[in-house]
């Protein structure tokens, strides 16, 4: 089964693309609006840019979600084309 890349953590952990799946690794909800508008809020209470920064620091899209995430395993594949979005604000 094909897996899709989570825009927050970069792991290929989603069953579909832009269908509001929740990533088991970082707990990001895959909102297509937020993918196109990375500084905006949507299905998630924080922006994609902030969530990516949080994942680097905490291992989850936000600190409050730590209880819902799991660490990546050796079976989890990081998309080598994925890079965090850099805010220019």
Biopython code that builds the backbone (N, CA, C, O; Angstrom):
import numpy as np
from Bio.PDB.StructureBuilder import StructureBuilder

atoms = [
    (1, "UNK", "N", (0.846, -1.186, 0.000)),
    (1, "UNK", "CA", (0.000, 0.000, 0.000)),
    (1, "UNK", "C", (0.890, 1.247, 0.000)),
    (1, "UNK", "O", (1.822, 1.358, 0.796)),
    (2, "UNK", "N", (0.591, 2.164, -0.890)),
    (2, "UNK", "CA", (1.360, 3.407, -1.000)),
    (2, "UNK", "C", (1.101, 4.290, 0.216)),
    (2, "UNK", "O", (-0.034, 4.423, 0.674)),
    (3, "UNK", "N", (2.153, 4.878, 0.720)),
    (3, "UNK", "CA", (2.055, 5.829, 1.824)),
    (3, "UNK", "C", (2.423, 7.217, 1.308)),
    (3, "UNK", "O", (3.254, 7.360, 0.412)),
    (4, "UNK", "N", (1.797, 8.226, 1.884)),
    (4, "UNK", "CA", (2.020, 9.612, 1.489)),
    (4, "UNK", "C", (2.789, 10.342, 2.586)),
    (4, "UNK", "O", (2.716, 9.983, 3.761)),
    (5, "UNK", "N", (3.512, 11.354, 2.185)),
    (5, "UNK", "CA", (4.383, 12.083, 3.104)),
    (5, "UNK", "C", (3.599, 13.060, 3.969)),
    (5, "UNK", "O", (2.794, 13.848, 3.470)),
    (6, "UNK", "N", (3.845, 12.994, 5.259)),
    (6, "UNK", "CA", (3.276, 13.966, 6.189)),
    (6, "UNK", "C", (4.008, 15.293, 5.992)),
    (6, "UNK", "O", (5.237, 15.325, 6.033)),
    (7, "UNK", "N", (3.275, 16.386, 5.780)),
    (7, "UNK", "CA", (3.937, 17.671, 5.557)),
    (7, "UNK", "C", (4.605, 18.233, 6.811)),
    (7, "UNK", "O", (5.421, 19.150, 6.718)),
    (8, "UNK", "N", (4.270, 17.701, 7.962)),
    (8, "UNK", "CA", (4.862, 18.192, 9.205)),
    (8, "UNK", "C", (6.192, 17.510, 9.520)),
    (8, "UNK", "O", (7.195, 18.188, 9.745)),
    (9, "UNK", "N", (6.211, 16.173, 9.540)),
    (9, "UNK", "CA", (7.421, 15.450, 9.958)),
    (9, "UNK", "C", (8.241, 14.891, 8.805)),
    (9, "UNK", "O", (9.419, 14.578, 8.980)),
    (10, "UNK", "N", (7.634, 14.761, 7.627)),
    (10, "UNK", "CA", (8.368, 14.260, 6.470)),
    (10, "UNK", "C", (8.391, 12.755, 6.322)),
    (10, "UNK", "O", (9.002, 12.238, 5.387)),
    (11, "UNK", "N", (7.739, 12.039, 7.223)),
    (11, "UNK", "CA", (7.687, 10.580, 7.102)),
    (11, "UNK", "C", (6.527, 10.170, 6.205)),
    (11, "UNK", "O", (5.486, 10.827, 6.187)),
    (12, "UNK", "N", (6.705, 9.101, 5.475)),
    (12, "UNK", "CA", (5.652, 8.558, 4.620)),
    (12, "UNK", "C", (4.744, 7.710, 5.507)),
    (12, "UNK", "O", (4.889, 6.491, 5.601)),
    (13, "UNK", "N", (3.801, 8.399, 6.155)),
    (13, "UNK", "CA", (2.983, 7.774, 7.192)),
    (13, "UNK", "C", (1.484, 7.891, 6.954)),
    (13, "UNK", "O", (0.696, 7.367, 7.741)),
    (14, "UNK", "N", (1.077, 8.567, 5.888)),
    (14, "UNK", "CA", (-0.346, 8.817, 5.648)),
    (14, "UNK", "C", (-0.898, 7.882, 4.582)),
    (14, "UNK", "O", (-0.216, 7.570, 3.606)),
    (15, "UNK", "N", (-2.149, 7.432, 4.773)),
    (15, "UNK", "CA", (-2.791, 6.525, 3.813)),
    (15, "UNK", "C", (-3.333, 7.250, 2.592)),
    (15, "UNK", "O", (-3.571, 6.626, 1.558)),
    (16, "UNK", "N", (-3.532, 8.561, 2.698)),
    (16, "UNK", "CA", (-4.037, 9.344, 1.570)),
    (16, "UNK", "C", (-3.375, 10.720, 1.602)),
    (16, "UNK", "O", (-2.678, 11.062, 2.557)),
    (17, "UNK", "N", (-3.598, 11.491, 0.563)),
    (17, "UNK", "CA", (-2.986, 12.812, 0.452)),
    (17, "UNK", "C", (-4.050, 13.891, 0.575)),
    (17, "UNK", "O", (-4.907, 14.022, -0.300)),
    (18, "UNK", "N", (-4.003, 14.662, 1.650)),
    (18, "UNK", "CA", (-4.926, 15.776, 1.824)),
    (18, "UNK", "C", (-6.322, 15.394, 2.249)),
    (18, "UNK", "O", (-7.257, 16.171, 2.053)),
    (19, "UNK", "N", (-6.490, 14.213, 2.828)),
    (19, "UNK", "CA", (-7.815, 13.760, 3.263)),
    (19, "UNK", "C", (-7.980, 13.812, 4.776)),
    (19, "UNK", "O", (-8.776, 13.062, 5.342)),
    (20, "UNK", "N", (-7.243, 14.680, 5.422)),
    (20, "UNK", "CA", (-7.351, 14.904, 6.862)),
    (20, "UNK", "C", (-6.956, 13.685, 7.699)),
    (20, "UNK", "O", (-7.436, 13.525, 8.821)),
    (21, "UNK", "N", (-6.086, 12.825, 7.162)),
    (21, "UNK", "CA", (-5.524, 11.732, 7.958)),
    (21, "UNK", "C", (-4.645, 12.335, 9.047)),
    (21, "UNK", "O", (-4.103, 13.429, 8.886)),
    (22, "UNK", "N", (-4.512, 11.620, 10.143)),
    (22, "UNK", "CA", (-3.646, 12.070, 11.233)),
    (22, "UNK", "C", (-2.400, 11.201, 11.260)),
    (22, "UNK", "O", (-2.480, 9.973, 11.272)),
    (23, "UNK", "N", (-1.264, 11.850, 11.269)),
    (23, "UNK", "CA", (0.025, 11.165, 11.285)),
    (23, "UNK", "C", (0.269, 10.558, 12.667)),
    (23, "UNK", "O", (0.150, 11.244, 13.682)),
    (24, "UNK", "N", (0.608, 9.275, 12.700)),
    (24, "UNK", "CA", (0.900, 8.593, 13.965)),
    (24, "UNK", "C", (2.238, 9.028, 14.549)),
    (24, "UNK", "O", (2.473, 8.870, 15.747)),
    (25, "UNK", "N", (3.107, 9.570, 13.718)),
    (25, "UNK", "CA", (4.448, 9.937, 14.173)),
    (25, "UNK", "C", (4.474, 11.324, 14.814)),
    (25, "UNK", "O", (5.159, 11.529, 15.816)),
    (26, "UNK", "N", (3.728, 12.282, 14.242)),
    (26, "UNK", "CA", (3.778, 13.650, 14.786)),
    (26, "UNK", "C", (2.414, 14.200, 15.201)),
    (26, "UNK", "O", (2.351, 15.259, 15.826)),
    (27, "UNK", "N", (1.322, 13.507, 14.870)),
    (27, "UNK", "CA", (-0.056, 13.876, 15.203)),
    (27, "UNK", "C", (-0.563, 15.089, 14.420)),
    (27, "UNK", "O", (-1.487, 15.768, 14.869)),
    (28, "UNK", "N", (0.027, 15.367, 13.263)),
    (28, "UNK", "CA", (-0.453, 16.429, 12.376)),
    (28, "UNK", "C", (-1.646, 15.911, 11.588)),
    (28, "UNK", "O", (-1.612, 14.790, 11.080)),
    (29, "UNK", "N", (-2.708, 16.717, 11.478)),
    (29, "UNK", "CA", (-3.848, 16.380, 10.629)),
    (29, "UNK", "C", (-3.578, 16.955, 9.241)),
    (29, "UNK", "O", (-3.344, 18.156, 9.098)),
    (30, "UNK", "N", (-3.610, 16.110, 8.233)),
    (30, "UNK", "CA", (-3.207, 16.488, 6.874)),
    (30, "UNK", "C", (-4.277, 17.346, 6.199)),
    (30, "UNK", "O", (-5.136, 16.841, 5.476)),
    (31, "UNK", "N", (-4.206, 18.635, 6.451)),
    (31, "UNK", "CA", (-5.156, 19.620, 5.934)),
    (31, "UNK", "C", (-4.609, 20.202, 4.624)),
    (31, "UNK", "O", (-3.553, 20.835, 4.637)),
    (32, "UNK", "N", (-5.306, 20.001, 3.487)),
    (32, "UNK", "CA", (-4.798, 20.513, 2.211)),
    (32, "UNK", "C", (-4.674, 22.039, 2.188)),
    (32, "UNK", "O", (-3.786, 22.572, 1.522)),
    (33, "UNK", "N", (-5.545, 22.745, 2.901)),
    (33, "UNK", "CA", (-5.459, 24.211, 2.958)),
    (33, "UNK", "C", (-4.146, 24.641, 3.614)),
    (33, "UNK", "O", (-3.467, 25.545, 3.129)),
    (34, "UNK", "N", (-3.802, 23.990, 4.711)),
    (34, "UNK", "CA", (-2.586, 24.367, 5.426)),
    (34, "UNK", "C", (-1.325, 23.986, 4.655)),
    (34, "UNK", "O", (-0.277, 24.607, 4.832)),
    (35, "UNK", "N", (-1.421, 22.970, 3.802)),
    (35, "UNK", "CA", (-0.275, 22.616, 2.955)),
    (35, "UNK", "C", (0.053, 23.755, 1.992)),
    (35, "UNK", "O", (1.221, 24.033, 1.718)),
    (36, "UNK", "N", (-0.983, 24.406, 1.487)),
    (36, "UNK", "CA", (-0.804, 25.513, 0.540)),
    (36, "UNK", "C", (-0.593, 26.856, 1.233)),
    (36, "UNK", "O", (-0.069, 27.796, 0.636)),
    (37, "UNK", "N", (-1.004, 26.939, 2.490)),
    (37, "UNK", "CA", (-0.928, 28.182, 3.268)),
    (37, "UNK", "C", (-0.244, 27.875, 4.599)),
    (37, "UNK", "O", (-0.893, 27.826, 5.644)),
    (38, "UNK", "N", (1.048, 27.672, 4.549)),
    (38, "UNK", "CA", (1.806, 27.132, 5.683)),
    (38, "UNK", "C", (1.841, 28.035, 6.912)),
    (38, "UNK", "O", (2.186, 27.574, 8.000)),
    (39, "UNK", "N", (1.494, 29.302, 6.764)),
    (39, "UNK", "CA", (1.457, 30.219, 7.912)),
    (39, "UNK", "C", (0.070, 30.332, 8.531)),
    (39, "UNK", "O", (-0.108, 31.022, 9.535)),
    (40, "UNK", "N", (-0.907, 29.664, 7.941)),
    (40, "UNK", "CA", (-2.302, 29.806, 8.362)),
    (40, "UNK", "C", (-2.741, 28.664, 9.275)),
    (40, "UNK", "O", (-2.132, 27.595, 9.301)),
    (41, "UNK", "N", (-3.810, 28.922, 10.020)),
    (41, "UNK", "CA", (-4.457, 27.884, 10.818)),
    (41, "UNK", "C", (-5.517, 27.220, 9.961)),
    (41, "UNK", "O", (-5.985, 27.796, 8.979)),
    (42, "UNK", "N", (-5.887, 26.025, 10.329)),
    (42, "UNK", "CA", (-6.920, 25.286, 9.610)),
    (42, "UNK", "C", (-7.427, 24.193, 10.523)),
    (42, "UNK", "O", (-7.854, 24.466, 11.645)),
    (43, "UNK", "N", (-7.385, 22.953, 10.054)),
    (43, "UNK", "CA", (-7.801, 21.823, 10.880)),
    (43, "UNK", "C", (-6.918, 21.700, 12.121)),
    (43, "UNK", "O", (-7.355, 21.189, 13.152)),
    (44, "UNK", "N", (-5.692, 22.165, 12.016)),
    (44, "UNK", "CA", (-4.758, 22.159, 13.140)),
    (44, "UNK", "C", (-4.761, 23.533, 13.801)),
    (44, "UNK", "O", (-4.947, 24.550, 13.133)),
    (45, "UNK", "N", (-4.555, 23.557, 15.100)),
    (45, "UNK", "CA", (-4.620, 24.819, 15.848)),
    (45, "UNK", "C", (-3.349, 25.651, 15.736)),
    (45, "UNK", "O", (-3.259, 26.731, 16.319)),
    (46, "UNK", "N", (-2.367, 25.154, 14.988)),
    (46, "UNK", "CA", (-1.123, 25.883, 14.748)),
    (46, "UNK", "C", (-0.797, 25.806, 13.262)),
    (46, "UNK", "O", (-1.345, 24.974, 12.539)),
    (47, "UNK", "N", (0.088, 26.671, 12.818)),
    (47, "UNK", "CA", (0.470, 26.658, 11.403)),
    (47, "UNK", "C", (1.398, 25.482, 11.115)),
    (47, "UNK", "O", (1.997, 24.911, 12.026)),
    (48, "UNK", "N", (1.506, 25.132, 9.853)),
    (48, "UNK", "CA", (2.400, 24.052, 9.440)),
    (48, "UNK", "C", (3.850, 24.403, 9.763)),
    (48, "UNK", "O", (4.616, 23.540, 10.192)),
    (49, "UNK", "N", (4.225, 25.647, 9.563)),
    (49, "UNK", "CA", (5.602, 26.064, 9.861)),
    (49, "UNK", "C", (5.909, 25.881, 11.345)),
    (49, "UNK", "O", (6.966, 25.360, 11.703)),
    (50, "UNK", "N", (4.991, 26.307, 12.204)),
    (50, "UNK", "CA", (5.193, 26.141, 13.649)),
    (50, "UNK", "C", (5.221, 24.658, 14.028)),
    (50, "UNK", "O", (6.019, 24.244, 14.869)),
    (51, "UNK", "N", (4.351, 23.864, 13.406)),
    (51, "UNK", "CA", (4.309, 22.428, 13.694)),
    (51, "UNK", "C", (5.614, 21.742, 13.293)),
    (51, "UNK", "O", (6.108, 20.874, 14.013)),
    (52, "UNK", "N", (6.168, 22.127, 12.153)),
    (52, "UNK", "CA", (7.448, 21.548, 11.729)),
    (52, "UNK", "C", (8.548, 21.891, 12.729)),
    (52, "UNK", "O", (9.365, 21.037, 13.073)),
    (53, "UNK", "N", (8.571, 23.126, 13.191)),
    (53, "UNK", "CA", (9.564, 23.531, 14.191)),
    (53, "UNK", "C", (9.370, 22.753, 15.487)),
    (53, "UNK", "O", (10.343, 22.335, 16.115)),
    (54, "UNK", "N", (8.117, 22.559, 15.889)),
    (54, "UNK", "CA", (7.820, 21.782, 17.093)),
    (54, "UNK", "C", (8.262, 20.335, 16.947)),
    (54, "UNK", "O", (8.776, 19.746, 17.899)),
    (55, "UNK", "N", (8.068, 19.753, 15.765)),
    (55, "UNK", "CA", (8.482, 18.365, 15.566)),
    (55, "UNK", "C", (9.986, 18.220, 15.754)),
    (55, "UNK", "O", (10.451, 17.249, 16.351)),
    (56, "UNK", "N", (10.736, 19.175, 15.251)),
    (56, "UNK", "CA", (12.195, 19.132, 15.403)),
    (56, "UNK", "C", (12.579, 19.185, 16.885)),
    (56, "UNK", "O", (13.507, 18.496, 17.310)),
    (57, "UNK", "N", (11.872, 19.996, 17.668)),
    (57, "UNK", "CA", (12.198, 20.174, 19.087)),
    (57, "UNK", "C", (11.612, 19.068, 19.965)),
    (57, "UNK", "O", (12.320, 18.501, 20.797)),
    (58, "UNK", "N", (10.303, 18.753, 19.784)),
    (58, "UNK", "CA", (9.589, 17.855, 20.690)),
    (58, "UNK", "C", (9.352, 16.447, 20.151)),
    (58, "UNK", "O", (9.154, 15.512, 20.927)),
    (59, "UNK", "N", (9.370, 16.289, 18.828)),
    (59, "UNK", "CA", (9.002, 15.007, 18.245)),
    (59, "UNK", "C", (7.506, 14.870, 18.043)),
    (59, "UNK", "O", (7.001, 13.760, 17.872)),
    (60, "UNK", "N", (6.790, 15.993, 18.062)),
    (60, "UNK", "CA", (5.341, 16.036, 17.826)),
    (60, "UNK", "C", (5.010, 17.409, 17.251)),
    (60, "UNK", "O", (5.802, 18.344, 17.370)),
    (61, "UNK", "N", (3.832, 17.528, 16.625)),
    (61, "UNK", "CA", (3.463, 18.812, 16.021)),
    (61, "UNK", "C", (3.273, 19.903, 17.062)),
    (61, "UNK", "O", (3.419, 21.087, 16.757)),
    (62, "UNK", "N", (2.952, 19.515, 18.277)),
    (62, "UNK", "CA", (2.947, 20.449, 19.407)),
    (62, "UNK", "C", (3.170, 19.660, 20.688)),
    (62, "UNK", "O", (2.965, 18.447, 20.729)),
    (63, "UNK", "N", (3.583, 20.346, 21.709)),
    (63, "UNK", "CA", (3.949, 19.696, 22.971)),
    (63, "UNK", "C", (2.773, 18.920, 23.571)),
    (63, "UNK", "O", (2.958, 17.859, 24.167)),
    (64, "UNK", "N", (1.570, 19.457, 23.407)),
    (64, "UNK", "CA", (0.373, 18.828, 23.972)),
    (64, "UNK", "C", (0.051, 17.485, 23.317)),
    (64, "UNK", "O", (-0.696, 16.690, 23.887)),
    (65, "UNK", "N", (0.592, 17.225, 22.147)),
    (65, "UNK", "CA", (0.291, 15.988, 21.413)),
    (65, "UNK", "C", (1.269, 14.854, 21.688)),
    (65, "UNK", "O", (1.142, 13.778, 21.104)),
    (66, "UNK", "N", (2.230, 15.073, 22.554)),
    (66, "UNK", "CA", (3.251, 14.049, 22.807)),
    (66, "UNK", "C", (2.659, 12.704, 23.216)),
    (66, "UNK", "O", (3.210, 11.659, 22.870)),
    (67, "UNK", "N", (1.550, 12.715, 23.943)),
    (67, "UNK", "CA", (0.935, 11.462, 24.394)),
    (67, "UNK", "C", (0.317, 10.659, 23.242)),
    (67, "UNK", "O", (0.024, 9.474, 23.405)),
    (68, "UNK", "N", (0.118, 11.288, 22.089)),
    (68, "UNK", "CA", (-0.540, 10.628, 20.956)),
    (68, "UNK", "C", (0.423, 10.142, 19.879)),
    (68, "UNK", "O", (-0.004, 9.479, 18.935)),
    (69, "UNK", "N", (1.701, 10.452, 19.997)),
    (69, "UNK", "CA", (2.651, 10.135, 18.931)),
    (69, "UNK", "C", (3.453, 8.881, 19.257)),
    (69, "UNK", "O", (3.455, 8.390, 20.386)),
    (70, "UNK", "N", (4.130, 8.385, 18.232)),
    (70, "UNK", "CA", (5.079, 7.289, 18.427)),
    (70, "UNK", "C", (6.375, 7.672, 17.729)),
    (70, "UNK", "O", (6.376, 8.439, 16.766)),
    (71, "UNK", "N", (7.451, 7.138, 18.220)),
    (71, "UNK", "CA", (8.747, 7.389, 17.583)),
    (71, "UNK", "C", (8.800, 6.629, 16.258)),
    (71, "UNK", "O", (8.241, 5.537, 16.152)),
    (72, "UNK", "N", (9.458, 7.187, 15.259)),
    (72, "UNK", "CA", (9.614, 6.467, 13.992)),
    (72, "UNK", "C", (10.381, 5.161, 14.221)),
    (72, "UNK", "O", (11.325, 5.108, 15.010)),
    (73, "UNK", "N", (9.960, 4.126, 13.523)),
    (73, "UNK", "CA", (10.647, 2.831, 13.604)),
    (73, "UNK", "C", (11.522, 2.652, 12.363)),
    (73, "UNK", "O", (11.528, 3.499, 11.470)),
    (74, "UNK", "N", (12.248, 1.560, 12.321)),
    (74, "UNK", "CA", (13.104, 1.292, 11.157)),
    (74, "UNK", "C", (12.264, 1.064, 9.904)),
    (74, "UNK", "O", (12.769, 1.221, 8.792)),
    (75, "UNK", "N", (10.999, 0.700, 10.061)),
    (75, "UNK", "CA", (10.113, 0.518, 8.910)),
    (75, "UNK", "C", (9.587, 1.841, 8.349)),
    (75, "UNK", "O", (9.145, 1.895, 7.202)),
    (76, "UNK", "N", (9.633, 2.894, 9.143)),
    (76, "UNK", "CA", (9.153, 4.200, 8.687)),
    (76, "UNK", "C", (10.169, 4.822, 7.740)),
    (76, "UNK", "O", (11.371, 4.828, 8.001)),
    (77, "UNK", "N", (9.655, 5.342, 6.638)),
    (77, "UNK", "CA", (10.517, 5.910, 5.599)),
    (77, "UNK", "C", (10.366, 7.426, 5.598)),
    (77, "UNK", "O", (9.258, 7.953, 5.503)),
    (78, "UNK", "N", (11.492, 8.114, 5.706)),
    (78, "UNK", "CA", (11.501, 9.579, 5.595)),
    (78, "UNK", "C", (11.618, 9.918, 4.110)),
    (78, "UNK", "O", (12.473, 9.379, 3.409)),
    (79, "UNK", "N", (10.760, 10.804, 3.645)),
    (79, "UNK", "CA", (10.789, 11.239, 2.252)),
    (79, "UNK", "C", (12.042, 12.086, 2.038)),
    (79, "UNK", "O", (12.161, 13.169, 2.611)),
    (80, "UNK", "N", (12.972, 11.606, 1.222)),
    (80, "UNK", "CA", (14.232, 12.325, 1.042)),
    (80, "UNK", "C", (14.046, 13.666, 0.326)),
    (80, "UNK", "O", (14.961, 14.489, 0.334)),
    (81, "UNK", "N", (12.891, 13.902, -0.287)),
    (81, "UNK", "CA", (12.601, 15.193, -0.929)),
    (81, "UNK", "C", (11.992, 16.211, 0.035)),
    (81, "UNK", "O", (11.900, 17.396, -0.285)),
    (82, "UNK", "N", (11.574, 15.744, 1.224)),
    (82, "UNK", "CA", (10.916, 16.625, 2.191)),
    (82, "UNK", "C", (11.939, 17.500, 2.898)),
    (82, "UNK", "O", (13.013, 17.042, 3.286)),
    (83, "UNK", "N", (11.581, 18.770, 3.057)),
    (83, "UNK", "CA", (12.391, 19.703, 3.846)),
    (83, "UNK", "C", (11.430, 20.625, 4.590)),
    (83, "UNK", "O", (10.373, 20.969, 4.061)),
    (84, "UNK", "N", (11.783, 21.028, 5.810)),
    (84, "UNK", "CA", (10.903, 21.960, 6.517)),
    (84, "UNK", "C", (10.823, 23.300, 5.779)),
    (84, "UNK", "O", (11.780, 23.733, 5.137)),
    (85, "UNK", "N", (9.681, 23.929, 5.887)),
    (85, "UNK", "CA", (9.467, 25.238, 5.272)),
    (85, "UNK", "C", (10.145, 26.283, 6.145)),
    (85, "UNK", "O", (9.997, 26.267, 7.367)),
    (86, "UNK", "N", (10.869, 27.166, 5.537)),
    (86, "UNK", "CA", (11.540, 28.233, 6.281)),
    (86, "UNK", "C", (10.697, 29.493, 6.164)),
    (86, "UNK", "O", (10.421, 29.974, 5.065)),
    (87, "UNK", "N", (10.297, 30.014, 7.305)),
    (87, "UNK", "CA", (9.501, 31.239, 7.327)),
    (87, "UNK", "C", (10.399, 32.436, 7.052)),
    (87, "UNK", "O", (11.511, 32.530, 7.572)),
    (88, "UNK", "N", (9.902, 33.342, 6.234)),
    (88, "UNK", "CA", (10.652, 34.555, 5.907)),
    (88, "UNK", "C", (10.045, 35.778, 6.578)),
    (88, "UNK", "O", (10.195, 36.902, 6.100)),
    (89, "UNK", "N", (9.364, 35.550, 7.679)),
    (89, "UNK", "CA", (8.738, 36.676, 8.401)),
    (89, "UNK", "C", (9.688, 37.253, 9.413)),
    (89, "UNK", "O", (9.341, 38.204, 10.114)),
]
sb = StructureBuilder()
sb.init_structure("model")
sb.init_model(0)
sb.init_chain("A")
sb.init_seg("    ")
for serial, (resi, resn, name, xyz) in enumerate(atoms, 1):
    if name == "N":
        sb.init_residue(resn, " ", resi, " ")
    sb.init_atom(name, np.array(xyz, "f"), 0.0, 1.0, " ", f" {name:<3s}", serial, name[0])
structure = sb.get_structure()
